[in-house]
Amino acid sequence: MREFIVEADGGSRGNPGPAGYGSVVIDATTGQTLAEAAEYIGVATNNVAEYRGLVAGLRAAHELDPTAAVHVRMDSKLVIEQMSGRWKIKHPDMKPLAFEASKVYPAPQVTYEWIPREQNKHADRLANEAMDAGKRGEQWSASGSTAELEAADARAARAVAEPEPAGPPGDAAAGAARTRAAMADGRADTAPSATSAKSEAPAPAKAAKAEADVRAARTVAAPSTGWGPADMGAPATFVLLRHGETPLTPQKRFSGSGGTDPSLSDVGREQAERVGAALARRGTVQAVVASPLTRTRETAGIVAAHLGLDVTVDDGLRETDFGAWEGLTFGEVRERYADDLNAWLADPEARPTGDGESFAATATRIAATRDKLVAAYAGRTVLLVSHVTPIKTFVRLALGAPPESLFRMELSAASLSAVAYYADGNASVRLFNDTSHLRP
């Protein structure tokens, strides 16, 4: 069975306003662009344009092979979640479009994946070309499109321009950067031009070069000194402790650095006591560093008393500021700020309502804090008492995982995770969301 990737996007200059969509069908095996579609659709919303792009992409794939397996990739969290059946479709303008999309292929043949906006440049560019054409009173024409070339150039430039980290990055970036650069070179060499026939296959020599580049990058990225501590010396090990419960925790309310700064509940204090006793039995923690918020300082103080250590406070470990969402449940935020929430779920650069802190800004802060602490505690084990988003971000960066992985991690109150950072810049995730110490 053939496999296609459909990337689709839509935009509206005004929301609602002049709108257009773009779609591209890609051969999943070769990465070759097989078809493009774009259209100016008049005045519409972003979401309607995105759905129109999805329908057009699925239809273009169906014309190529109605029996193919199709993997849809979009940067619209709303469309992906609704088409996957996890979110209900309530808007009357989107229900018929979703139904139309669901009927192009049988459901078992289509899968859906959310991707960051920067990975959807090809479809985004097609949508913008369509809107530009509409502004001129025209419709989009494939003969004048440069979307494919610009998307390939952007991928190559992004991979090559990303600097290899100096010092102990702890985010698996060095090897990944080399591999992305080699793969981008291969894609740039083998990608057909925007005006070439979509059926043209990459030249055998160029395909061989791309494969060789990837093999070489993997070889370069592999650590030459092995993985054991004896090879690289003792790592800086961060034991990551989420604070104990507060009154807001069981209610699943947003509780960041911009809210009421709640104290631990009785349950939270008992959890901290259990953590402290468990860590004291292990006897490996040599220092304690905490976020400045009340719940983390209280947790750290209780644990540190068991360990006979002092607590150092570092502002970089604070929780994300959730702006106007502080103290609200997810459902309440959806009712009051649906558009802002959808944007936040779809884009790590998006801020919560009220000028909160984006996930991208949190990641920048955590990376800087990580580098500072790795240098300060080289070869030592330090307990970092922090919050959900910072701890997930430490783990995400160590794994080299994308921002959307934050939504796929469960982190319980008073849980322990651990990441080791070696002198060669590699990181090793050793533990995640361990709550065994909380059981009687």
C-alpha positions as CSV (number, residue, x, y, z in Angstrom):
1,M,0.0,0.0,0.0
2,R,1.3,3.5,-0.9
3,E,1.7,6.0,1.9
4,F,1.0,9.7,1.5
5,I,1.7,12.6,3.8
6,V,-0.8,15.5,3.5
7,E,0.2,18.8,4.9
8,A,-2.5,21.5,4.9
9,D,-3.0,25.0,6.2
10,G,-5.3,27.9,5.9
11,G,-5.3,31.6,6.8
12,S,-7.5,34.6,7.1
13,R,-6.4,38.2,7.1
14,G,-8.8,39.5,9.6
15,N,-10.4,36.3,11.0
16,P,-12.9,36.6,9.4
17,G,-11.4,38.3,6.4
18,P,-9.9,37.5,3.0
19,A,-8.9,33.8,3.3
20,G,-7.1,31.1,1.5
21,Y,-5.8,27.6,1.9
22,G,-2.8,25.5,0.8
23,S,-2.2,21.7,0.7
24,V,0.6,19.5,-0.4
25,V,0.7,15.7,-1.0
26,I,4.1,14.1,-0.3
27,D,5.3,10.5,-0.9
28,A,6.0,9.2,2.6
29,T,8.8,7.0,1.3
30,T,10.8,9.3,-0.9
31,G,9.7,12.7,0.5
32,Q,8.9,13.8,-3.1
33,T,6.1,16.4,-3.6
34,L,3.4,14.8,-5.6
35,A,0.7,17.4,-5.7
36,E,-0.1,21.0,-4.6
37,A,-3.4,22.7,-4.1
38,A,-4.3,26.3,-3.1
39,E,-7.3,28.6,-3.4
40,Y,-8.5,32.0,-2.4
41,I,-12.0,31.4,-0.8
42,G,-13.2,34.9,-0.1
43,V,-14.1,36.1,3.4
44,A,-13.8,33.3,6.0
45,T,-12.3,32.5,9.4
46,N,-8.9,30.8,10.0
47,N,-10.6,27.6,11.0
48,V,-12.8,27.4,8.0
49,A,-9.8,28.0,5.7
50,E,-7.8,25.3,7.6
51,Y,-10.6,22.8,7.1
52,R,-10.9,23.7,3.4
53,G,-7.2,23.0,3.1
54,L,-7.6,19.6,4.7
55,V,-10.4,18.7,2.3
56,A,-8.4,19.8,-0.7
57,G,-5.3,17.9,0.4
58,L,-7.3,14.7,1.0
59,R,-9.0,15.0,-2.4
60,A,-5.7,15.5,-4.1
61,A,-4.3,12.4,-2.4
62,H,-7.4,10.4,-3.4
63,E,-7.0,11.4,-7.0
64,L,-3.5,9.9,-6.9
65,D,-4.4,6.7,-5.1
66,P,-7.7,6.0,-3.4
67,T,-6.3,2.9,-1.7
68,A,-3.3,4.8,-0.1
69,A,-2.7,5.2,3.6
70,V,-2.7,8.9,4.4
71,H,-1.0,10.7,7.3
72,V,-2.3,14.3,7.8
73,R,0.0,16.8,9.4
74,M,-1.3,20.3,10.3
75,D,-0.4,23.1,12.8
76,S,-4.0,23.6,13.7
77,K,-4.6,21.8,17.0
78,L,-8.3,22.4,16.6
79,V,-8.6,20.6,13.3
80,I,-6.3,17.7,14.4
81,E,-8.1,17.1,17.7
82,Q,-11.6,17.3,16.1
83,M,-10.8,15.1,13.2
84,S,-9.1,12.6,15.6
85,G,-12.4,12.5,17.5
86,R,-11.0,13.8,20.7
87,W,-12.7,17.2,20.6
88,K,-16.4,17.9,19.7
89,I,-17.2,19.9,16.6
90,K,-19.6,22.6,17.7
91,H,-19.3,25.4,15.1
92,P,-21.9,25.2,12.4
93,D,-19.5,26.3,9.7
94,M,-17.0,23.6,10.4
95,K,-19.4,20.6,10.9
96,P,-20.1,20.1,7.2
97,L,-16.4,20.6,6.3
98,A,-15.3,18.0,8.8
99,F,-18.0,15.6,7.5
100,E,-16.7,16.2,4.0
101,A,-13.1,15.5,5.0
102,S,-14.1,12.3,6.8
103,K,-15.8,10.9,3.6
104,V,-12.8,11.3,1.2
105,Y,-11.1,8.2,2.6
106,P,-12.3,5.4,4.9
107,A,-11.4,6.4,8.4
108,P,-8.9,3.5,9.0
109,Q,-6.8,4.8,6.1
110,V,-6.2,8.3,7.6
111,T,-4.2,9.3,10.7
112,Y,-3.7,12.8,12.1
113,E,-0.7,14.6,13.7
114,W,-0.3,18.1,15.0
115,I,3.0,19.7,14.0
116,P,4.6,23.1,15.0
117,R,4.0,26.0,12.5
118,E,7.6,26.1,11.4
119,Q,7.3,22.5,10.1
120,N,4.3,23.4,8.0
121,K,6.0,26.1,5.8
122,H,5.1,24.5,2.5
123,A,1.3,24.5,3.0
124,D,1.5,27.9,4.8
125,R,3.3,29.4,1.8
126,L,0.7,28.0,-0.6
127,A,-2.1,29.5,1.6
128,N,-0.4,32.9,1.5
129,E,0.1,32.7,-2.2
130,A,-3.6,32.1,-2.6
131,M,-4.5,35.1,-0.4
132,D,-2.1,37.3,-2.3
133,A,-3.7,36.2,-5.6
134,G,-7.1,37.0,-4.2
135,K,-6.0,40.5,-3.3
136,R,-5.0,41.0,-6.9
137,G,-8.4,39.7,-8.0
138,E,-6.9,36.4,-9.3
139,Q,-6.9,32.8,-8.4
140,W,-3.7,30.9,-7.4
141,S,-1.8,29.3,-10.2
142,A,0.7,26.4,-9.8
143,S,2.9,27.8,-12.6
144,G,3.7,30.9,-10.6
145,S,4.2,29.2,-7.2
146,T,7.5,29.2,-5.4
147,A,6.2,27.5,-2.2
148,E,8.0,24.3,-2.7
149,L,11.4,25.9,-3.3
150,E,11.0,28.3,-0.4
151,A,9.9,25.5,1.9
152,A,13.0,23.4,1.0
153,D,15.3,26.4,1.4
154,A,13.8,27.2,4.8
155,R,14.3,23.6,6.0
156,A,17.9,23.6,4.8
157,A,18.6,27.1,6.2
158,R,17.0,26.2,9.6
159,A,19.1,23.0,10.0
160,V,22.4,24.6,8.8
161,A,21.9,27.8,10.7
162,E,21.2,26.1,14.1
163,P,24.5,26.4,16.0
164,E,26.1,23.5,17.7
165,P,26.0,24.2,21.4
166,A,29.0,25.1,23.4
167,G,29.4,23.8,27.0
168,P,27.0,21.3,28.5
169,P,23.7,21.8,26.7
170,G,22.0,18.7,28.0
171,D,19.4,18.8,25.2
172,A,20.7,16.2,22.7
173,A,21.2,19.1,20.3
174,A,24.7,18.5,18.9
175,G,24.1,15.2,17.3
176,A,20.6,16.2,16.2
177,A,21.9,19.4,14.6
178,R,24.5,17.5,12.5
179,T,21.9,14.9,11.4
180,R,19.3,17.6,10.5
181,A,21.9,19.5,8.5
182,A,22.9,16.4,6.5
183,M,19.3,15.4,5.9
184,A,18.5,19.0,4.9
185,D,21.3,18.9,2.4
186,G,19.9,15.7,1.0
187,R,16.4,17.1,0.7
188,A,17.6,20.2,-0.9
189,D,19.6,18.2,-3.5
190,T,16.8,15.8,-4.3
191,A,13.7,18.2,-4.1
192,P,12.2,19.0,-7.5
193,S,11.7,22.6,-8.4
194,A,8.4,24.3,-8.1
195,T,8.0,24.4,-11.8
196,S,9.1,20.8,-12.5
197,A,6.7,17.8,-13.0
198,K,5.7,16.3,-9.7
199,S,6.2,12.8,-11.0
200,E,10.0,13.4,-11.6
201,A,12.0,11.0,-9.3
202,P,15.2,12.1,-7.6
203,A,18.3,11.2,-9.5
204,P,19.9,8.0,-8.2
205,A,23.2,9.7,-7.6
206,K,21.6,12.5,-5.5
207,A,19.6,10.0,-3.5
208,A,22.7,8.0,-2.8
209,K,24.4,11.2,-1.7
210,A,21.6,12.0,0.7
211,E,21.7,8.6,2.2
212,A,25.5,8.8,2.6
213,D,25.2,12.2,4.3
214,V,22.7,10.9,6.8
215,R,24.9,7.8,7.6
216,A,27.9,10.1,8.0
217,A,25.9,12.4,10.3
218,R,24.8,9.5,12.5
219,T,28.4,8.4,12.8
220,V,29.6,11.9,13.8
221,A,26.8,12.3,16.2
222,A,27.5,9.0,18.0
223,P,29.5,9.5,21.2
224,S,33.1,8.3,20.8
225,T,33.8,7.8,24.5
226,G,30.9,5.5,25.4
227,W,28.0,6.1,27.7
228,G,29.3,4.9,31.1
229,P,30.1,7.4,33.9
230,A,33.6,5.9,34.1
231,D,34.2,7.2,30.5
232,M,33.1,10.7,31.0
233,G,33.4,11.3,34.7
234,A,30.7,11.9,37.2
235,P,27.7,13.8,35.7
236,A,25.8,16.6,37.2
237,T,22.6,14.9,38.2
238,F,19.4,16.8,38.6
239,V,16.8,15.1,40.8
240,L,13.6,16.9,39.8
241,L,10.9,17.1,42.4
242,R,7.5,18.5,41.7
243,H,6.1,20.3,44.8
244,G,3.4,18.7,46.9
245,E,-0.3,19.3,46.5
246,T,-1.9,22.6,47.2
247,P,-5.6,23.2,47.5
248,L,-5.7,23.9,43.7
249,T,-3.9,20.7,42.7
250,P,-6.8,18.2,43.0
251,Q,-9.1,20.7,41.3
252,K,-6.8,20.8,38.3
253,R,-6.6,24.5,38.1
254,F,-4.0,26.6,36.4
255,S,-1.5,27.6,39.1
256,G,1.5,29.4,37.8
257,S,3.8,32.1,38.9
258,G,1.3,34.9,38.3
259,G,-1.5,33.7,40.6
260,T,-2.3,33.5,44.3
261,D,0.9,31.6,45.2
262,P,-0.9,29.0,47.3
263,S,0.8,27.1,50.2
264,L,0.9,23.3,50.5
265,S,-2.2,21.6,51.8
266,D,-2.0,19.0,54.6
267,V,-1.8,16.3,51.9
268,G,1.1,18.2,50.2
269,R,3.0,18.5,53.5
270,E,2.7,14.8,54.1
271,Q,3.9,14.1,50.6
272,A,6.9,16.3,51.2
273,E,7.7,14.4,54.4
274,R,7.6,11.1,52.5
275,V,9.9,12.4,49.7
276,G,12.3,13.7,52.3
277,A,12.4,10.3,54.1
278,A,12.9,8.4,50.9
279,L,15.8,10.7,49.7
280,A,17.4,10.5,53.1
281,R,17.5,6.7,52.9
282,R,19.2,6.9,49.5
283,G,21.7,9.5,50.7
284,T,22.8,10.8,47.3
285,V,21.5,14.4,47.3
286,Q,24.2,16.9,48.0
287,A,22.4,20.2,47.5
288,V,18.8,21.5,47.3
289,V,17.6,24.3,45.0
290,A,14.0,25.5,44.8
291,S,11.7,27.8,42.9
292,P,10.9,31.0,44.8
293,L,7.1,30.2,44.9
294,T,5.6,29.3,48.3
295,R,4.7,25.7,47.5
296,T,8.1,24.8,46.3
297,R,10.0,26.6,49.1
298,E,7.8,24.8,51.6
299,T,8.4,21.4,49.9
300,A,12.1,22.0,49.7
301,G,12.3,23.1,53.3
302,I,10.6,19.9,54.6
303,V,12.8,17.7,52.3
304,A,16.0,19.6,53.2
305,A,15.3,19.1,56.9
306,H,15.5,15.3,56.4
307,L,18.7,15.7,54.4
308,G,20.4,18.1,56.8
309,L,20.9,20.6,53.9
310,D,20.1,24.3,53.3
311,V,17.9,25.5,50.5
312,T,19.0,27.8,47.7
313,V,16.3,29.7,45.8
314,D,16.7,30.2,42.0
315,D,14.1,32.3,40.2
316,G,14.7,30.4,36.9
317,L,12.9,27.3,38.4
318,R,9.5,29.2,38.8
319,E,6.4,27.9,37.1
320,T,5.1,29.5,33.8
321,D,2.9,32.6,34.3
322,F,-0.6,31.6,33.0
323,G,-1.9,35.2,32.9
324,A,-5.7,35.5,33.1
325,W,-6.0,31.7,33.3
326,E,-4.6,31.6,36.8
327,G,-7.0,29.8,39.2
328,L,-9.3,28.5,36.4
329,T,-9.9,25.0,35.2
330,F,-9.2,24.0,31.6
331,G,-12.9,23.9,31.0
332,E,-13.4,27.4,32.3
333,V,-10.6,28.7,30.2
334,R,-12.1,27.0,27.1
335,E,-15.5,28.7,27.8
336,R,-14.0,32.2,28.4
337,Y,-10.9,32.3,26.1
338,A,-11.5,29.6,23.5
339,D,-9.5,31.3,20.7
340,D,-6.5,32.1,22.9
341,L,-6.5,28.5,24.3
342,N,-6.6,27.0,20.8
343,A,-3.6,29.2,19.8
344,W,-1.7,28.2,23.0
345,L,-2.3,24.5,22.3
346,A,-1.1,24.9,18.7
347,D,1.9,27.2,19.0
348,P,4.7,27.2,21.7
349,E,5.1,30.9,21.0
350,A,1.5,31.7,21.9
351,R,0.9,33.4,25.3
352,P,-2.0,32.7,27.7
353,T,-4.6,35.5,27.8
354,G,-3.4,38.6,29.7
355,D,0.2,38.5,28.5
356,G,1.2,35.3,30.2
357,E,4.4,33.4,29.5
358,S,4.6,31.2,26.4
359,F,6.1,27.7,26.4
360,A,8.9,28.9,24.2
361,A,9.8,31.6,26.7
362,T,9.7,29.1,29.5
363,A,12.0,26.8,27.6
364,T,14.5,29.6,27.0
365,R,14.5,30.4,30.7
366,I,14.9,26.7,31.8
367,A,17.7,26.2,29.3
368,A,19.6,29.1,30.7
369,T,19.0,27.9,34.3
370,R,20.0,24.4,33.4
371,D,23.3,25.5,31.9
372,K,24.1,27.7,35.0
373,L,23.3,24.9,37.4
374,V,25.1,22.2,35.5
375,A,28.3,24.4,35.7
376,A,27.7,25.1,39.4
377,Y,27.1,21.5,40.4
378,A,29.4,19.6,38.0
379,G,29.9,16.0,39.2
380,R,27.3,16.4,42.0
381,T,23.7,15.4,42.6
382,V,21.3,18.3,43.3
383,L,17.6,18.3,44.1
384,L,15.7,20.8,42.1
385,V,12.2,21.5,43.6
386,S,10.1,23.0,40.8
387,H,6.8,22.8,39.0
388,V,5.0,20.9,36.2
389,T,6.1,22.9,33.2
390,P,9.8,23.5,34.2
391,I,10.3,19.8,35.0
392,K,8.7,18.6,31.8
393,T,10.8,21.1,29.9
394,F,14.0,19.8,31.5
395,V,13.0,16.3,30.3
396,R,11.9,17.5,26.9
397,L,15.2,19.3,26.3
398,A,17.2,16.3,27.5
399,L,15.4,14.1,25.0
400,G,15.5,16.6,22.1
401,A,11.7,16.2,21.9
402,P,9.4,18.8,20.2
403,P,7.4,21.3,22.3
404,E,4.1,19.4,21.8
405,S,5.6,16.5,23.9
406,L,4.8,18.6,27.0
407,F,1.1,17.7,26.4
408,R,2.0,14.0,26.4
409,M,3.7,13.8,29.8
410,E,1.9,13.1,33.1
411,L,3.7,14.6,36.1
412,S,2.1,13.9,39.5
413,A,2.4,16.1,42.6
414,A,5.5,15.2,44.7
415,S,6.9,13.0,41.9
416,L,10.6,12.5,41.2
417,S,12.3,12.6,37.9
418,A,16.1,12.6,37.2
419,V,18.4,13.8,34.4
420,A,22.2,13.4,34.3
421,Y,24.4,15.8,32.3
422,Y,27.8,14.6,31.1
423,A,30.9,16.6,30.3
424,D,30.6,15.8,26.6
425,G,27.2,17.6,26.4
426,N,25.0,14.5,26.4
427,A,22.1,14.1,28.7
428,S,20.5,10.9,30.1
429,V,17.0,10.8,31.4
430,R,17.1,8.3,34.3
431,L,13.7,8.6,36.0
432,F,10.4,10.1,35.2
433,N,7.3,10.7,37.4
434,D,8.2,8.2,40.1
435,T,5.7,8.2,43.0
436,S,6.6,4.9,44.6
437,H,7.8,6.8,47.7
438,L,4.2,8.1,48.3
439,R,2.8,4.7,48.8
440,P,2.3,3.4,52.4
